Amino acid sequence: MAKTTKKQNSRTETQITKVNGIDPALLASYIEEDASLVGMEQYRIVPRLKVIQSMTSNDLKQKFGEGSLIVRPGDIEVWNKDSDPVSFVPLFFCTEFCKWADLADKGSRAMVERSYDPTSHVAKAARDEDLRYEEYPDQEKKKDKDKWYFRYVEHLRFLGIIVGDHELSGQYVTLSFERGEFGQGKNFISAVMMRKIKIETENGSSSMKAPLWTQVWDLSVGFRDQGDKKWYGIDYAPAEESTIPFEDFEQFKSYHEELKELFDKQRLLVDDDEVESGTAGDSTDF
């Protein structure tokens, strides 16, 4: 497979501050003594893979085109229809339950409430068709078509890292499935659970379940057509070399353990602007 990387974060030209005309030794001394980032290291906010949809904001559609895959925030293109698939190693899985404001509500935060707790009210509402939509207060005088509704959504989240020969190789990103793509997410879970690692010994060969953090998947974008419901979603396929090199096992296991620890301490967040910029199913009842 294309080589993996020892970096946890990509360092693109837009993310590197270049300092000219300064004594490098003096600059290094400032950086070594700096403590301004202390306290932030205990949190991890992971960018999200986003597919450009017909309802995505015009500036993003004009810049990337419908059906392209980008990372938000940062708006860096990951894949387009002329690209090869991008390789992704899922490191950690979780289910997040979110309460979203109505698309027409421009005065509220897009995400009103979020929870990882499957027993929370948000989770129960997201999993109950009768509770999934909640009418805003003081809507009695509005016509039905003009009323605003909160929406409760269950998100299947795979937090992982881009690998291989790509500008963003080493970048943590979130692959998220919800609403119209929820079934695709369950299919991906099944595919992940079925992945095996073959082990050769002197006595023959055997296989065992492949840990999530050893698996390499190729991601691209496909068009969905369900009559009056049309959108783009993320497709997956096993990479040509579908397991990370054995020499990288310890490194990638440590990435998994770091994310799990942050999750357990409730310090792991997905940077999600879904309602603000449009995604699969924004105009439908998925």
Short mmCIF file of the C-alpha atoms (twelve columns), coordinates in Angstrom:
data_MODEL
# 
_entry.id   MODEL 
# 
loop_
_atom_site.group_PDB 
_atom_site.id 
_atom_site.type_symbol 
_atom_site.label_atom_id 
_atom_site.label_alt_id 
_atom_site.label_comp_id 
_atom_site.label_asym_id 
_atom_site.label_seq_id 
_atom_site.Cartn_x 
_atom_site.Cartn_y 
_atom_site.Cartn_z 
_atom_site.pdbx_PDB_model_num 
ATOM 1   C CA . MET A 1   0.000   0.000   0.000   1 
ATOM 2   C CA . ALA A 2   1.032   3.617   -0.192  1 
ATOM 3   C CA . LYS A 3   3.163   4.374   2.813   1 
ATOM 4   C CA . THR A 4   1.613   5.486   6.078   1 
ATOM 5   C CA . THR A 5   3.008   8.408   7.999   1 
ATOM 6   C CA . LYS A 6   4.394   9.023   11.453  1 
ATOM 7   C CA . LYS A 7   2.713   12.437  11.670  1 
ATOM 8   C CA . GLN A 8   -0.630  12.873  13.387  1 
ATOM 9   C CA . ASN A 9   -1.457  16.141  11.667  1 
ATOM 10  C CA . SER A 10  -0.862  17.315  8.124   1 
ATOM 11  C CA . ARG A 11  1.279   20.406  7.670   1 
ATOM 12  C CA . THR A 12  0.073   22.074  4.515   1 
ATOM 13  C CA . GLU A 13  1.406   25.423  3.351   1 
ATOM 14  C CA . THR A 14  -1.695  27.167  4.724   1 
ATOM 15  C CA . GLN A 15  -1.069  25.720  8.192   1 
ATOM 16  C CA . ILE A 16  2.645   26.552  8.546   1 
ATOM 17  C CA . THR A 17  3.640   30.021  9.686   1 
ATOM 18  C CA . LYS A 18  6.838   31.094  7.940   1 
ATOM 19  C CA . VAL A 19  9.070   33.492  9.872   1 
ATOM 20  C CA . ASN A 20  11.641  35.473  7.898   1 
ATOM 21  C CA . GLY A 21  14.376  37.834  9.082   1 
ATOM 22  C CA . ILE A 22  14.563  36.412  12.622  1 
ATOM 23  C CA . ASP A 23  17.530  34.711  14.254  1 
ATOM 24  C CA . PRO A 24  16.523  30.991  14.238  1 
ATOM 25  C CA . ALA A 25  18.254  30.381  17.586  1 
ATOM 26  C CA . LEU A 26  16.335  33.236  19.213  1 
ATOM 27  C CA . LEU A 27  13.062  32.012  17.726  1 
ATOM 28  C CA . ALA A 28  13.739  28.467  18.936  1 
ATOM 29  C CA . SER A 29  14.344  29.709  22.477  1 
ATOM 30  C CA . TYR A 30  10.968  31.467  22.503  1 
ATOM 31  C CA . ILE A 31  9.190   28.358  21.236  1 
ATOM 32  C CA . GLU A 32  10.928  26.041  23.724  1 
ATOM 33  C CA . GLU A 33  9.885   28.278  26.628  1 
ATOM 34  C CA . ASP A 34  6.316   28.813  25.380  1 
ATOM 35  C CA . ALA A 35  3.465   27.452  27.499  1 
ATOM 36  C CA . SER A 36  0.567   29.111  25.660  1 
ATOM 37  C CA . LEU A 37  -0.813  25.797  24.369  1 
ATOM 38  C CA . VAL A 38  -0.853  24.087  27.759  1 
ATOM 39  C CA . GLY A 39  -4.404  23.143  28.683  1 
ATOM 40  C CA . MET A 40  -5.556  22.741  25.081  1 
ATOM 41  C CA . GLU A 41  -3.679  19.493  24.567  1 
ATOM 42  C CA . GLN A 42  -6.236  17.613  26.659  1 
ATOM 43  C CA . TYR A 43  -8.925  18.291  24.030  1 
ATOM 44  C CA . ARG A 44  -9.222  17.030  20.470  1 
ATOM 45  C CA . ILE A 45  -11.622 18.576  17.942  1 
ATOM 46  C CA . VAL A 46  -11.562 16.443  14.810  1 
ATOM 47  C CA . PRO A 47  -12.435 17.910  11.369  1 
ATOM 48  C CA . ARG A 48  -15.174 16.227  9.349   1 
ATOM 49  C CA . LEU A 49  -15.294 14.824  5.844   1 
ATOM 50  C CA . LYS A 50  -18.062 16.666  4.006   1 
ATOM 51  C CA . VAL A 51  -19.671 15.911  0.644   1 
ATOM 52  C CA . ILE A 52  -20.739 18.930  -1.409  1 
ATOM 53  C CA . GLN A 53  -24.497 18.615  -2.022  1 
ATOM 54  C CA . SER A 54  -27.000 20.574  -4.110  1 
ATOM 55  C CA . MET A 55  -28.067 22.428  -0.941  1 
ATOM 56  C CA . THR A 56  -24.520 23.239  0.147   1 
ATOM 57  C CA . SER A 57  -23.697 26.949  0.238   1 
ATOM 58  C CA . ASN A 58  -23.016 28.465  -3.189  1 
ATOM 59  C CA . ASP A 59  -19.441 29.474  -2.367  1 
ATOM 60  C CA . LEU A 60  -18.483 25.876  -1.615  1 
ATOM 61  C CA . LYS A 61  -20.331 24.543  -4.664  1 
ATOM 62  C CA . GLN A 62  -18.601 27.030  -6.943  1 
ATOM 63  C CA . LYS A 63  -15.185 26.302  -5.453  1 
ATOM 64  C CA . PHE A 64  -15.341 22.494  -5.410  1 
ATOM 65  C CA . GLY A 65  -18.388 21.337  -7.399  1 
ATOM 66  C CA . GLU A 66  -21.215 19.032  -6.327  1 
ATOM 67  C CA . GLY A 67  -20.126 15.553  -5.366  1 
ATOM 68  C CA . SER A 68  -16.656 16.595  -4.207  1 
ATOM 69  C CA . LEU A 69  -15.323 15.576  -0.804  1 
ATOM 70  C CA . ILE A 70  -13.654 18.152  1.435   1 
ATOM 71  C CA . VAL A 71  -12.454 18.532  5.016   1 
ATOM 72  C CA . ARG A 72  -14.172 21.121  7.187   1 
ATOM 73  C CA . PRO A 73  -13.032 23.375  8.704   1 
ATOM 74  C CA . GLY A 74  -10.232 24.399  6.406   1 
ATOM 75  C CA . ASP A 75  -12.136 23.547  3.217   1 
ATOM 76  C CA . ILE A 76  -9.392  21.425  1.696   1 
ATOM 77  C CA . GLU A 77  -10.409 19.090  -1.110  1 
ATOM 78  C CA . VAL A 78  -9.922  15.398  -0.389  1 
ATOM 79  C CA . TRP A 79  -11.523 13.850  -3.480  1 
ATOM 80  C CA . ASN A 80  -13.239 14.833  -6.727  1 
ATOM 81  C CA . LYS A 81  -14.610 12.883  -9.695  1 
ATOM 82  C CA . ASP A 82  -11.197 12.955  -11.388 1 
ATOM 83  C CA . SER A 83  -9.302  11.747  -8.317  1 
ATOM 84  C CA . ASP A 84  -8.168  8.351   -7.161  1 
ATOM 85  C CA . PRO A 85  -9.869  7.140   -3.958  1 
ATOM 86  C CA . VAL A 86  -8.410  8.490   -0.723  1 
ATOM 87  C CA . SER A 87  -7.103  5.940   1.793   1 
ATOM 88  C CA . PHE A 88  -8.472  6.107   5.332   1 
ATOM 89  C CA . VAL A 89  -7.685  4.157   8.516   1 
ATOM 90  C CA . PRO A 90  -10.578 4.251   11.017  1 
ATOM 91  C CA . LEU A 91  -9.106  4.517   14.506  1 
ATOM 92  C CA . PHE A 92  -12.129 4.878   16.767  1 
ATOM 93  C CA . PHE A 93  -15.893 4.461   16.462  1 
ATOM 94  C CA . CYS A 94  -18.660 6.128   18.454  1 
ATOM 95  C CA . THR A 95  -22.319 7.033   18.110  1 
ATOM 96  C CA . GLU A 96  -23.260 10.653  18.727  1 
ATOM 97  C CA . PHE A 97  -26.771 11.999  19.148  1 
ATOM 98  C CA . CYS A 98  -27.457 15.613  18.162  1 
ATOM 99  C CA . LYS A 99  -30.313 18.097  18.251  1 
ATOM 100 C CA . TRP A 100 -30.191 20.388  15.216  1 
ATOM 101 C CA . ALA A 101 -31.904 23.721  14.678  1 
ATOM 102 C CA . ASP A 102 -34.229 24.232  11.721  1 
ATOM 103 C CA . LEU A 103 -32.474 25.190  8.490   1 
ATOM 104 C CA . ALA A 104 -34.547 28.386  8.383   1 
ATOM 105 C CA . ASP A 105 -33.440 29.403  11.864  1 
ATOM 106 C CA . LYS A 106 -30.501 31.699  11.188  1 
ATOM 107 C CA . GLY A 107 -30.413 33.134  14.709  1 
ATOM 108 C CA . SER A 108 -29.539 29.954  16.601  1 
ATOM 109 C CA . ARG A 109 -26.523 27.721  16.731  1 
ATOM 110 C CA . ALA A 110 -26.850 24.948  14.163  1 
ATOM 111 C CA . MET A 111 -26.228 22.262  16.784  1 
ATOM 112 C CA . VAL A 112 -28.395 22.932  19.809  1 
ATOM 113 C CA . GLU A 113 -27.459 19.895  21.881  1 
ATOM 114 C CA . ARG A 114 -25.217 16.851  21.568  1 
ATOM 115 C CA . SER A 115 -24.649 13.694  23.602  1 
ATOM 116 C CA . TYR A 116 -22.802 10.389  23.451  1 
ATOM 117 C CA . ASP A 117 -25.059 8.923   26.139  1 
ATOM 118 C CA . PRO A 118 -27.456 6.346   24.601  1 
ATOM 119 C CA . THR A 119 -29.834 6.829   27.540  1 
ATOM 120 C CA . SER A 120 -30.086 10.620  27.110  1 
ATOM 121 C CA . HIS A 121 -33.216 12.399  25.905  1 
ATOM 122 C CA . VAL A 122 -31.388 13.388  22.707  1 
ATOM 123 C CA . ALA A 123 -30.573 9.737   21.967  1 
ATOM 124 C CA . LYS A 124 -34.069 8.506   22.716  1 
ATOM 125 C CA . ALA A 125 -35.603 11.172  20.463  1 
ATOM 126 C CA . ALA A 126 -33.140 10.441  17.625  1 
ATOM 127 C CA . ARG A 127 -34.072 6.744   17.694  1 
ATOM 128 C CA . ASP A 128 -37.845 7.267   17.890  1 
ATOM 129 C CA . GLU A 129 -39.616 8.293   14.675  1 
ATOM 130 C CA . ASP A 130 -42.401 9.907   16.705  1 
ATOM 131 C CA . LEU A 131 -39.972 12.120  18.628  1 
ATOM 132 C CA . ARG A 132 -37.407 12.850  15.921  1 
ATOM 133 C CA . TYR A 133 -38.964 16.208  14.994  1 
ATOM 134 C CA . GLU A 134 -39.841 18.738  17.690  1 
ATOM 135 C CA . GLU A 135 -41.835 21.861  16.858  1 
ATOM 136 C CA . TYR A 136 -40.376 25.159  17.969  1 
ATOM 137 C CA . PRO A 137 -42.364 26.966  20.677  1 
ATOM 138 C CA . ASP A 138 -44.772 29.756  19.694  1 
ATOM 139 C CA . GLN A 139 -45.480 28.358  16.217  1 
ATOM 140 C CA . GLU A 140 -49.272 28.183  16.550  1 
ATOM 141 C CA . LYS A 141 -49.954 31.128  14.240  1 
ATOM 142 C CA . LYS A 142 -47.753 29.800  11.438  1 
ATOM 143 C CA . LYS A 143 -48.998 27.678  8.586   1 
ATOM 144 C CA . ASP A 144 -47.759 24.093  8.728   1 
ATOM 145 C CA . LYS A 145 -45.384 24.615  5.825   1 
ATOM 146 C CA . ASP A 146 -43.788 27.603  7.573   1 
ATOM 147 C CA . LYS A 147 -43.282 26.030  10.994  1 
ATOM 148 C CA . TRP A 148 -39.812 25.394  12.347  1 
ATOM 149 C CA . TYR A 149 -38.731 22.082  13.813  1 
ATOM 150 C CA . PHE A 150 -35.762 20.884  15.795  1 
ATOM 151 C CA . ARG A 151 -34.394 17.615  14.443  1 
ATOM 152 C CA . TYR A 152 -32.827 14.820  16.473  1 
ATOM 153 C CA . VAL A 153 -30.217 12.826  14.551  1 
ATOM 154 C CA . GLU A 154 -28.137 9.726   15.273  1 
ATOM 155 C CA . HIS A 155 -24.610 9.968   13.821  1 
ATOM 156 C CA . LEU A 156 -22.332 6.981   13.247  1 
ATOM 157 C CA . ARG A 157 -18.831 8.432   13.650  1 
ATOM 158 C CA . PHE A 158 -15.546 6.897   12.511  1 
ATOM 159 C CA . LEU A 159 -12.629 9.026   13.653  1 
ATOM 160 C CA . GLY A 160 -9.537  8.135   11.695  1 
ATOM 161 C CA . ILE A 161 -6.545  9.261   9.730   1 
ATOM 162 C CA . ILE A 162 -5.816  9.796   6.040   1 
ATOM 163 C CA . VAL A 163 -2.858  7.730   4.836   1 
ATOM 164 C CA . GLY A 164 -0.907  7.198   1.643   1 
ATOM 165 C CA . ASP A 165 0.238   9.584   -1.056  1 
ATOM 166 C CA . HIS A 166 -2.094  12.500  -0.363  1 
ATOM 167 C CA . GLU A 167 -1.702  16.168  0.557   1 
ATOM 168 C CA . LEU A 168 -3.551  15.476  3.818   1 
ATOM 169 C CA . SER A 169 -1.728  12.268  4.711   1 
ATOM 170 C CA . GLY A 170 -1.494  12.150  8.501   1 
ATOM 171 C CA . GLN A 171 -4.580  14.333  9.058   1 
ATOM 172 C CA . TYR A 172 -7.198  13.198  11.570  1 
ATOM 173 C CA . VAL A 173 -10.710 13.361  10.088  1 
ATOM 174 C CA . THR A 174 -14.194 12.082  10.904  1 
ATOM 175 C CA . LEU A 175 -16.188 9.884   8.560   1 
ATOM 176 C CA . SER A 176 -19.801 10.353  9.641   1 
ATOM 177 C CA . PHE A 177 -22.984 8.602   8.521   1 
ATOM 178 C CA . GLU A 178 -26.442 9.964   9.348   1 
ATOM 179 C CA . ARG A 179 -29.987 10.346  7.951   1 
ATOM 180 C CA . GLY A 180 -29.922 9.289   4.294   1 
ATOM 181 C CA . GLU A 181 -26.488 7.713   4.765   1 
ATOM 182 C CA . PHE A 182 -27.312 5.920   8.024   1 
ATOM 183 C CA . GLY A 183 -27.860 2.608   6.204   1 
ATOM 184 C CA . GLN A 184 -24.509 3.048   4.428   1 
ATOM 185 C CA . GLY A 185 -22.932 3.537   7.831   1 
ATOM 186 C CA . LYS A 186 -24.402 0.284   9.130   1 
ATOM 187 C CA . ASN A 187 -23.118 -1.469  6.005   1 
ATOM 188 C CA . PHE A 188 -19.661 -0.061  6.668   1 
ATOM 189 C CA . ILE A 189 -19.811 -1.322  10.250  1 
ATOM 190 C CA . SER A 190 -20.636 -4.793  8.933   1 
ATOM 191 C CA . ALA A 191 -17.744 -4.658  6.451   1 
ATOM 192 C CA . VAL A 192 -15.354 -3.551  9.199   1 
ATOM 193 C CA . MET A 193 -16.519 -6.338  11.502  1 
ATOM 194 C CA . MET A 194 -15.952 -8.952  8.779   1 
ATOM 195 C CA . ARG A 195 -12.374 -7.887  7.986   1 
ATOM 196 C CA . LYS A 196 -9.812  -10.586 8.806   1 
ATOM 197 C CA . ILE A 197 -6.041  -10.681 9.115   1 
ATOM 198 C CA . LYS A 198 -4.389  -13.800 7.748   1 
ATOM 199 C CA . ILE A 199 -1.601  -15.231 9.870   1 
ATOM 200 C CA . GLU A 200 0.964   -17.622 8.421   1 
ATOM 201 C CA . THR A 201 2.732   -20.039 10.783  1 
ATOM 202 C CA . GLU A 202 4.869   -23.151 10.446  1 
ATOM 203 C CA . ASN A 203 1.740   -25.200 11.060  1 
ATOM 204 C CA . GLY A 204 -0.298  -23.479 8.362   1 
ATOM 205 C CA . SER A 205 -2.414  -20.361 8.156   1 
ATOM 206 C CA . SER A 206 -5.189  -18.976 10.305  1 
ATOM 207 C CA . SER A 207 -7.148  -15.737 10.501  1 
ATOM 208 C CA . MET A 208 -8.366  -13.410 13.194  1 
ATOM 209 C CA . LYS A 209 -10.574 -10.328 13.303  1 
ATOM 210 C CA . ALA A 210 -8.664  -7.266  12.192  1 
ATOM 211 C CA . PRO A 211 -8.650  -4.470  14.804  1 
ATOM 212 C CA . LEU A 212 -10.338 -1.333  13.540  1 
ATOM 213 C CA . TRP A 213 -7.096  0.662   13.636  1 
ATOM 214 C CA . THR A 214 -5.282  -1.788  11.316  1 
ATOM 215 C CA . GLN A 215 -7.770  -1.524  8.452   1 
ATOM 216 C CA . VAL A 216 -7.257  0.600   5.335   1 
ATOM 217 C CA . TRP A 217 -10.295 1.642   3.283   1 
ATOM 218 C CA . ASP A 218 -10.541 3.584   0.037   1 
ATOM 219 C CA . LEU A 219 -13.115 6.389   0.081   1 
ATOM 220 C CA . SER A 220 -14.807 8.101   -2.846  1 
ATOM 221 C CA . VAL A 221 -18.221 9.665   -3.531  1 
ATOM 222 C CA . GLY A 222 -21.235 8.144   -5.263  1 
ATOM 223 C CA . PHE A 223 -24.601 9.479   -6.398  1 
ATOM 224 C CA . ARG A 224 -27.782 8.283   -4.666  1 
ATOM 225 C CA . ASP A 225 -31.102 8.307   -6.511  1 
ATOM 226 C CA . GLN A 226 -34.284 7.339   -4.683  1 
ATOM 227 C CA . GLY A 227 -36.841 8.948   -6.970  1 
ATOM 228 C CA . ASP A 228 -37.577 12.374  -5.526  1 
ATOM 229 C CA . LYS A 229 -34.637 12.029  -3.127  1 
ATOM 230 C CA . LYS A 230 -31.222 12.528  -4.708  1 
ATOM 231 C CA . TRP A 231 -27.911 13.213  -3.028  1 
ATOM 232 C CA . TYR A 232 -24.213 12.275  -2.919  1 
ATOM 233 C CA . GLY A 233 -22.768 9.936   -0.303  1 
ATOM 234 C CA . ILE A 234 -19.420 8.453   0.634   1 
ATOM 235 C CA . ASP A 235 -18.594 5.047   -0.857  1 
ATOM 236 C CA . TYR A 236 -16.018 2.677   0.588   1 
ATOM 237 C CA . ALA A 237 -13.966 -0.246  -0.683  1 
ATOM 238 C CA . PRO A 238 -11.006 -2.232  0.681   1 
ATOM 239 C CA . ALA A 239 -7.704  -0.594  -0.231  1 
ATOM 240 C CA . GLU A 240 -5.344  -2.568  -2.448  1 
ATOM 241 C CA . GLU A 241 -3.211  -3.156  0.635   1 
ATOM 242 C CA . SER A 242 -6.016  -3.361  3.128   1 
ATOM 243 C CA . THR A 243 -3.941  -3.612  6.315   1 
ATOM 244 C CA . ILE A 244 -1.402  -1.124  7.615   1 
ATOM 245 C CA . PRO A 245 2.207   -2.399  7.640   1 
ATOM 246 C CA . PHE A 246 3.010   -4.491  10.707  1 
ATOM 247 C CA . GLU A 247 5.734   -2.050  11.730  1 
ATOM 248 C CA . ASP A 248 3.037   0.642   12.123  1 
ATOM 249 C CA . PHE A 249 0.798   -1.424  14.426  1 
ATOM 250 C CA . GLU A 250 2.145   0.049   17.661  1 
ATOM 251 C CA . GLN A 251 1.865   3.602   16.359  1 
ATOM 252 C CA . PHE A 252 -1.728  3.245   15.138  1 
ATOM 253 C CA . LYS A 253 -2.806  1.416   18.269  1 
ATOM 254 C CA . SER A 254 -1.519  4.403   20.266  1 
ATOM 255 C CA . TYR A 255 -3.638  6.717   18.073  1 
ATOM 256 C CA . HIS A 256 -6.684  4.566   18.861  1 
ATOM 257 C CA . GLU A 257 -5.945  4.576   22.581  1 
ATOM 258 C CA . GLU A 258 -5.478  8.353   22.604  1 
ATOM 259 C CA . LEU A 259 -8.872  8.931   20.986  1 
ATOM 260 C CA . LYS A 260 -10.541 6.415   23.305  1 
ATOM 261 C CA . GLU A 261 -9.069  8.115   26.363  1 
ATOM 262 C CA . LEU A 262 -10.257 11.530  25.189  1 
ATOM 263 C CA . PHE A 263 -13.702 10.078  24.461  1 
ATOM 264 C CA . ASP A 264 -13.918 8.487   27.917  1 
ATOM 265 C CA . LYS A 265 -13.011 11.848  29.472  1 
ATOM 266 C CA . GLN A 266 -15.618 13.636  27.279  1 
ATOM 267 C CA . ARG A 267 -12.898 15.706  25.619  1 
ATOM 268 C CA . LEU A 268 -13.393 14.480  22.071  1 
ATOM 269 C CA . LEU A 269 -15.537 16.481  19.664  1 
ATOM 270 C CA . VAL A 270 -16.345 16.400  15.952  1 
ATOM 271 C CA . ASP A 271 -16.246 19.803  14.282  1 
ATOM 272 C CA . ASP A 272 -19.644 19.674  12.574  1 
ATOM 273 C CA . ASP A 273 -21.380 22.517  10.676  1 
ATOM 274 C CA . GLU A 274 -23.859 20.210  8.970   1 
ATOM 275 C CA . VAL A 275 -27.022 22.317  9.038   1 
ATOM 276 C CA . GLU A 276 -25.230 25.560  8.204   1 
ATOM 277 C CA . SER A 277 -23.828 24.332  4.917   1 
ATOM 278 C CA . GLY A 278 -26.101 21.504  3.844   1 
ATOM 279 C CA . THR A 279 -25.616 17.765  3.589   1 
ATOM 280 C CA . ALA A 280 -27.395 14.612  2.475   1 
ATOM 281 C CA . GLY A 281 -31.065 14.678  3.264   1 
ATOM 282 C CA . ASP A 282 -31.410 18.313  4.333   1 
ATOM 283 C CA . SER A 283 -34.552 18.624  2.218   1 
ATOM 284 C CA . THR A 284 -35.968 15.193  2.976   1 
ATOM 285 C CA . ASP A 285 -37.373 13.171  5.851   1 
ATOM 286 C CA . PHE A 286 -34.499 10.749  6.347   1 
# 
